[in-house]
Amino acid sequence: MFNFVQNNQTAIKVILGAVALTFVGFGVGSYTAAVDEPFLAKVGDNKIFARDVERQLEGQPANAATRQAVLENLIRQQLLIAAAERNGITPSVEQLRQAIATIPTFQENGKFSQARYAEFIKSRYRSAEDFEADVRRDLMLQTQITPYLNTHFVSSSVLARMGALFGESREVREVLITPAGFTADVKIDDTAVKAYYDSNKTRYQEPESAVIEYVSLSLDEVAATQVVSDAEAQAYFDKHKTEFGSEERRVSHILLTVDAAAKPEAKAAVKVQAEALLQQLKANPAGFAALAKTRSQDPGSAEQGGDLGFFGRGAMVKPFEEAAFALQPGQISGVVETEFGFHVLKLDEVKAVDFAGQKAAVIEKLKRDKAGASYRAQLEKMGDLAYQQPDSLQALAEQLKLTVKTGPAMSRSGIAGDAVLGNAKVLEAVYGDDVLKKKHNSEPVELSASNAVVLRVKQYQPQRQKPLAEVQAQVRAELTTREAANRAEKRGLQLLADFKAGKGLDGQSWGVLRKVSRRAANGMAVPELRAVFAANVSKLPAFAGARRDNGDYVIYRIDSVDKAPTASAPELAQLKGVLGEMSANTVLISYLDELRNRDKVMISQQPADQ
């Protein structure tokens, strides 16, 4: 994702529903794609489908409320894109190129890598144009959102008031009324079941699904069948040693430092000291480590007797490297001058790149080299066989010695995280006319530069309406749960009213006392926290209640209130930033409402949680 998104995540989450922008590498493309599946929403001429919601969720489980929030996020994005297009705000080719070049996924050693970019496109998109369309959308979203970020003033009086509110804490205890206590008394008749089913038929539809079988051809598998002799491997290693690393040397040194701005006579004086040290070492080479500990001025190595560890070429400054790689093991150098001062070096050990240590890597390299041509030939044959015998994968599998695999039933959005069944190119092929309707083998679908599959639909189940007889028990259970929750809430409201009137307090068993604040909820859900802090605490104990999503009704007894302590400067600065973002979000949401009134937004009756 772009730095813009990373640096403004709080605002983006508030404005766009805590869902990432479309550039996440799923090949979402334009919402105007021509497909037969019903849409969830339509913004102008652009449609949003269930598969778009699934891709935003990235395979994570989600309830109906979350899916609806994702759909709303996609609608808001499309409204902003449409506004940008109307205003002529379209990224230029150069802006698009620069944006893509800065994406970390495509960088190697801090620079854009064309190879990484090509591999990414091949594995996750139909074409570079589709990916670029997604990036262009993100840039357009950026132009629409940026003006609202970090531009709102927060007065000192507002800051002080909000600081007091956020810092206030309250001690509470709770009592819980659950629907389970009312379920046995709930009776739902057949008339109510049928009426609810007739009014909510789309909730009881089974989405279309497909079971596919496929064969996979990979360069790794082809490489595993290749044979490389020891003689071949030795010959290749001898000729290409540098491909498998470089020689490393372990060196110790004694450094006498010299300031870069020192006068020539000062440098000469230090060099004389270095020459004297060298004479001592020639007389007693075994004393190198001891002398380094007492005389070396390199703080990083002196304590280790001057030991610098192993390093290869390019790791040290040139004069030091030349001296180090000219020595024989155990040999001591002359005085070597560098920008840091004067050194005396001793070569402790040489770690050479030898064939024995690299044999496995050499053989693997040669196997893959040999496999390249064979893989391409088999890939071509794979395509020919898939076309010549389009009604089965069996002959193809037998001739190429591949295994036919069968996946589980899946929807149009595929199976998230699966390298094959979650691949955008595979899903496009599965639901294409030739594979789905004519029941033919697909052409080879290249998942990457070294892996391809041919697939066919083994079984297809179109979307169908489940009859009432099939879902009657489910509907009755849902209505029972709903009614039990309503009764729990009714009982909770009655108890809350009694408590506020001072009735029944002595006989009620309350939970453990805990302290909560607007900044530290201590496990309390946001709606409950709001209820607790909305309660009138002029007289204690005070009471607040809230219904939970699972149907429980919770009542909180507020026993004490602690005013906010004086906020520190960093806390005030943080709060000021939050309030500024909230203000910016309010303005942007108002802008989005204007766009919604201007552009025609159509919401389908099909639920987003299918």
SULBELKA-V371543 format. One record per residue. RES is the residue in one letter. SS is DSSP state (H for helix, E for strand, L for the rest). PSI is psi in radians with two decimals (999 if undefined). Layout:
{{RES & SS & PSI} {RES & SS & PSI}}
This chain:
{{M & L & 2.74} {F & L & 2.77} {N & H & -0.57} {F & H & -0.81} {V & H & -0.75} {Q & H & -0.65} {N & H & -0.15} {N & L & 0.69} {Q & H & -0.64} {T & H & -0.84} {A & H & -0.76} {I & H & -0.74} {K & H & -0.71} {V & H & -0.76} {I & H & -0.73} {L & L & 0.45} {G & L & 0.50} {A & L & 0.46} {V & L & 2.38} {A & L & 2.74} {L & L & 2.99} {T & L & -0.41} {F & L & 1.56} {V & L & 0.18} {G & L & 0.55} {F & L & -0.07} {G & L & 0.65} {V & L & -0.75} {G & L & -2.78} {S & L & 2.57} {Y & L & -0.08} {T & L & 0.22} {A & L & 2.41} {A & L & 1.79} {V & L & 2.82} {D & L & -0.29} {E & L & 2.56} {P & L & 2.57} {F & E & 2.76} {L & E & -0.62} {A & E & 2.75} {K & E & 2.17} {V & E & 1.85} {G & L & -2.13} {D & L & 0.02} {N & E & 2.26} {K & E & 2.60} {I & E & 2.22} {F & E & 2.93} {A & H & -0.61} {R & H & -0.52} {D & H & -0.66} {V & H & -0.78} {E & H & -0.71} {R & H & -0.61} {Q & H & -0.59} {L & H & -0.27} {E & L & 0.66} {G & L & 0.01} {Q & L & 2.46} {P & L & 2.52} {A & L & 2.52} {N & L & 3.13} {A & H & -0.69} {A & H & -0.73} {T & H & -0.74} {R & H & -0.66} {Q & H & -0.64} {A & H & -0.66} {V & H & -0.76} {L & H & -0.77} {E & H & -0.67} {N & H & -0.79} {L & H & -0.65} {I & H & -0.78} {R & H & -0.72} {Q & H & -0.78} {Q & H & -0.62} {L & H & -0.75} {L & H & -0.69} {I & H & -0.77} {A & H & -0.69} {A & H & -0.73} {A & H & -0.73} {E & H & -0.72} {R & H & -0.62} {N & L & 0.10} {G & L & 0.42} {I & L & 1.58} {T & L & 2.19} {P & L & 2.44} {S & L & 2.93} {V & H & -0.68} {E & H & -0.71} {Q & H & -0.70} {L & H & -0.77} {R & H & -0.77} {Q & H & -0.69} {A & H & -0.79} {I & H & -0.68} {A & H & -0.41} {T & L & -0.06} {I & L & 2.14} {P & H & -0.58} {T & H & -0.53} {F & H & 0.17} {Q & E & 2.56} {E & E & 2.13} {N & L & 0.67} {G & L & 0.06} {K & E & 2.68} {F & E & 2.31} {S & L & 1.98} {Q & H & -0.59} {A & H & -0.78} {R & H & -0.71} {Y & H & -0.81} {A & H & -0.71} {E & H & -0.71} {F & H & -0.82} {I & H & -0.77} {K & H & -0.63} {S & H & -0.37} {R & H & -0.11} {Y & L & 2.72} {R & L & -0.60} {S & L & 2.87} {A & H & -0.55} {E & H & -0.69} {D & H & -0.75} {F & H & -0.78} {E & H & -0.56} {A & H & -0.68} {D & H & -0.74} {V & H & -0.71} {R & H & -0.69} {R & H & -0.73} {D & H & -0.69} {L & H & -0.68} {M & H & -0.69} {L & H & -0.69} {Q & H & -0.76} {T & H & -0.51} {Q & H & -0.55} {I & H & -0.62} {T & H & -0.74} {P & L & -0.31} {Y & L & -0.04} {L & L & 2.37} {N & L & 0.64} {T & L & 0.18} {H & L & 2.33} {F & L & 2.44} {V & L & 2.10} {S & L & 2.78} {S & H & -0.59} {S & H & -0.72} {V & H & -0.72} {L & H & -0.75} {A & H & -0.76} {R & H & -0.78} {M & H & -0.58} {G & H & -0.69} {A & H & -0.69} {L & H & -0.80} {F & H & -0.52} {G & H & -0.28} {E & L & 2.47} {S & E & 2.72} {R & E & 2.45} {E & E & 2.24} {V & E & 2.75} {R & E & 2.78} {E & E & 2.79} {V & E & 2.44} {L & E & 2.30} {I & E & 2.06} {T & L & 2.63} {P & H & -0.45} {A & H & -0.55} {G & H & -0.17} {F & L & -0.19} {T & H & -0.75} {A & H & -0.45} {D & H & -0.12} {V & L & 2.24} {K & L & 2.08} {I & L & 2.06} {D & L & 2.95} {D & H & -0.56} {T & H & -0.74} {A & H & -0.67} {V & H & -0.83} {K & H & -0.70} {A & H & -0.75} {Y & H & -0.73} {Y & H & -0.79} {D & H & -0.54} {S & H & -0.23} {N & L & 0.71} {K & H & -0.60} {T & H & -0.35} {R & H & -0.32} {Y & H & 0.73} {Q & E & 2.51} {E & E & 2.04} {P & L & 2.75} {E & L & 2.64} {S & E & 2.79} {A & E & 2.47} {V & E & 2.17} {I & E & 2.64} {E & E & 2.62} {Y & E & 2.79} {V & E & 2.53} {S & E & 2.33} {L & E & 2.19} {S & E & 2.60} {L & H & -0.64} {D & H & -0.74} {E & H & -0.67} {V & H & -0.71} {A & H & -0.62} {A & H & -0.37} {T & L & -0.15} {Q & L & 2.68} {V & L & 2.25} {V & L & 2.17} {S & L & 2.82} {D & H & -0.63} {A & H & -0.74} {E & H & -0.79} {A & H & -0.75} {Q & H & -0.76} {A & H & -0.73} {Y & H & -0.73} {F & H & -0.78} {D & H & -0.57} {K & H & -0.41} {H & L & 0.74} {K & H & -0.67} {T & H & -0.33} {E & H & -0.37} {F & H & 0.44} {G & L & 3.13} {S & L & 2.80} {E & L & 2.44} {E & E & 2.61} {R & E & 2.45} {R & E & 2.08} {V & E & 2.49} {S & E & 2.65} {H & E & 2.82} {I & E & 2.23} {L & E & 2.28} {L & E & 1.97} {T & E & 2.66} {V & L & 2.29} {D & L & 2.41} {A & L & -0.48} {A & L & 0.14} {A & L & 2.62} {K & L & 2.74} {P & H & -0.67} {E & H & -0.56} {A & H & -0.73} {K & H & -0.73} {A & H & -0.65} {A & H & -0.71} {V & H & -0.65} {K & H & -0.64} {V & H & -0.72} {Q & H & -0.69} {A & H & -0.68} {E & H & -0.65} {A & H & -0.71} {L & H & -0.70} {L & H & -0.69} {Q & H & -0.67} {Q & H & -0.71} {L & H & -0.62} {K & H & -0.63} {A & H & -0.51} {N & L & 1.32} {P & H & -0.54} {A & H & -0.28} {G & H & 0.25} {F & H & -0.86} {A & H & -0.76} {A & H & -0.70} {L & H & -0.64} {A & H & -0.69} {K & H & -0.59} {T & H & -0.45} {R & H & -0.45} {S & L & 2.43} {Q & L & 0.33} {D & L & 1.84} {P & L & -0.40} {G & L & -0.38} {S & L & -0.26} {A & H & -0.79} {E & H & -0.42} {Q & H & 0.36} {G & L & 0.48} {G & L & 0.02} {D & E & 2.15} {L & E & -0.04} {G & E & -3.01} {F & E & 2.49} {F & E & 2.72} {G & L & -3.07} {R & L & 2.49} {G & L & -0.13} {A & L & -0.44} {M & L & 2.89} {V & L & 2.68} {K & H & -0.86} {P & H & -0.67} {F & H & -0.80} {E & H & -0.78} {E & H & -0.72} {A & H & -0.75} {A & H & -0.71} {F & L & 0.01} {A & L & -0.18} {L & L & 2.76} {Q & L & 2.69} {P & L & 2.27} {G & L & -0.22} {Q & L & 2.56} {I & E & 2.39} {S & E & 3.06} {G & E & -2.98} {V & E & 2.22} {V & E & 2.18} {E & E & 2.30} {T & E & -3.09} {E & L & -0.26} {F & L & -0.31} {G & E & -2.53} {F & E & 2.29} {H & E & 2.67} {V & E & 2.23} {L & E & 2.65} {K & E & 2.23} {L & E & 2.04} {D & E & -0.69} {E & E & 2.61} {V & E & 2.23} {K & E & 1.74} {A & L & 2.72} {V & L & 1.89} {D & L & 2.81} {F & H & -0.71} {A & H & -0.73} {G & H & -0.37} {Q & H & 0.10} {K & H & -0.81} {A & H & -0.72} {A & H & -0.66} {V & H & -0.80} {I & H & -0.72} {E & H & -0.71} {K & H & -0.80} {L & H & -0.63} {K & H & -0.77} {R & H & -0.64} {D & H & -0.77} {K & H & -0.61} {A & H & -0.38} {G & H & -0.93} {A & H & -0.71} {S & H & -0.71} {Y & H & -0.79} {R & H & -0.68} {A & H & -0.75} {Q & H & -0.58} {L & H & -0.71} {E & H & -0.74} {K & H & -0.64} {M & H & -0.77} {G & H & -0.72} {D & H & -0.81} {L & H & -0.66} {A & H & -0.60} {Y & H & -0.72} {Q & H & -0.60} {Q & L & 1.32} {P & L & -0.17} {D & L & 0.07} {S & L & 2.67} {L & L & -0.08} {Q & H & -0.87} {A & H & -0.71} {L & H & -0.81} {A & H & -0.72} {E & H & -0.77} {Q & H & -0.61} {L & H & 0.07} {K & L & 0.88} {L & L & 2.85} {T & L & 2.29} {V & L & 2.13} {K & E & 2.57} {T & E & 2.25} {G & L & 2.98} {P & L & 2.88} {A & L & 2.38} {M & E & 2.70} {S & L & -3.07} {R & L & -0.40} {S & L & -0.08} {G & L & -2.86} {I & L & 1.92} {A & L & 2.35} {G & L & -0.25} {D & L & 2.20} {A & L & -0.54} {V & L & -1.01} {L & L & -0.11} {G & L & 0.09} {N & L & 2.30} {A & H & -0.66} {K & H & -0.67} {V & H & -0.80} {L & H & -0.65} {E & H & -0.72} {A & H & -0.75} {V & H & -0.77} {Y & L & 0.31} {G & L & 2.77} {D & H & -0.74} {D & H & -0.71} {V & H & -0.83} {L & H & -0.84} {K & H & -0.70} {K & L & -0.14} {K & L & 0.64} {H & L & 2.84} {N & L & 2.64} {S & L & 2.91} {E & L & 2.86} {P & L & 2.23} {V & E & 2.01} {E & E & 1.90} {L & E & -0.54} {S & E & -3.09} {A & L & -0.22} {S & L & 0.32} {N & E & 2.28} {A & E & 2.68} {V & E & 2.64} {V & E & 2.34} {L & E & 2.88} {R & E & 2.75} {V & E & 2.07} {K & E & -0.62} {Q & E & 2.40} {Y & E & 2.30} {Q & E & 1.88} {P & L & 2.84} {Q & L & 2.40} {R & E & 2.67} {Q & E & 2.14} {K & L & 2.28} {P & L & 2.78} {L & H & -0.67} {A & H & -0.56} {E & H & -0.52} {V & H & 0.16} {Q & H & -0.78} {A & H & -0.67} {Q & H & -0.78} {V & H & -0.78} {R & H & -0.71} {A & H & -0.70} {E & H & -0.77} {L & H & -0.64} {T & H & -0.79} {T & H & -0.72} {R & H & -0.80} {E & H & -0.70} {A & H & -0.68} {A & H & -0.68} {N & H & -0.69} {R & H & -0.63} {A & H & -0.69} {E & H & -0.73} {K & H & -0.75} {R & H & -0.71} {G & H & -0.73} {L & H & -0.64} {Q & H & -0.77} {L & H & -0.71} {L & H & -0.76} {A & H & -0.70} {D & H & -0.80} {F & H & -0.73} {K & H & -0.48} {A & L & 0.02} {G & L & 0.27} {K & L & 2.48} {G & L & 0.15} {L & L & -0.72} {D & L & -0.59} {G & L & 0.01} {Q & L & 2.36} {S & L & 2.09} {W & L & 2.75} {G & L & -2.99} {V & L & 2.47} {L & L & 2.33} {R & E & 2.65} {K & E & 2.34} {V & E & 2.70} {S & E & 3.02} {R & L & -0.41} {R & L & -0.46} {A & L & 1.62} {A & L & -0.33} {N & L & 0.76} {G & L & -0.04} {M & L & 2.37} {A & L & 2.67} {V & H & -0.81} {P & H & -0.63} {E & H & -0.67} {L & H & -0.73} {R & H & -0.74} {A & H & -0.73} {V & H & -0.75} {F & H & -0.13} {A & H & -0.22} {A & L & 2.51} {N & L & 2.05} {V & L & 0.42} {S & L & -0.42} {K & L & 2.23} {L & L & 2.60} {P & L & 2.63} {A & E & 2.92} {F & E & 2.61} {A & E & 2.63} {G & E & 2.76} {A & E & 2.56} {R & E & 2.32} {R & L & 2.84} {D & L & -0.53} {N & L & 0.08} {G & L & -0.22} {D & L & 2.64} {Y & E & 2.19} {V & E & 2.39} {I & E & 2.27} {Y & E & 2.34} {R & E & 2.08} {I & E & 1.96} {D & E & -0.48} {S & E & 2.74} {V & E & 2.23} {D & E & 2.18} {K & L & 2.79} {A & L & 2.41} {P & L & 2.87} {T & L & 2.20} {A & L & 2.51} {S & L & 2.90} {A & H & -0.78} {P & H & -0.65} {E & H & -0.71} {L & H & -0.68} {A & H & -0.73} {Q & H & -0.77} {L & H & -0.67} {K & H & -0.69} {G & H & -0.73} {V & H & -0.79} {L & H & -0.64} {G & H & -0.74} {E & H & -0.72} {M & H & -0.73} {S & H & -0.75} {A & H & -0.72} {N & H & -0.68} {T & H & -0.76} {V & H & -0.74} {L & H & -0.69} {I & H & -0.64} {S & H & -0.71} {Y & H & -0.72} {L & H & -0.65} {D & H & -0.68} {E & H & -0.74} {L & H & -0.68} {R & H & -0.65} {N & H & -0.51} {R & H & -0.81} {D & L & 2.52} {K & L & 2.03} {V & E & 2.11} {M & E & 2.18} {I & E & 2.22} {S & L & 2.76} {Q & L & -0.21} {Q & L & 2.18} {P & L & 2.61} {A & L & -0.20} {D & L & 0.34} {Q & L & 999}}
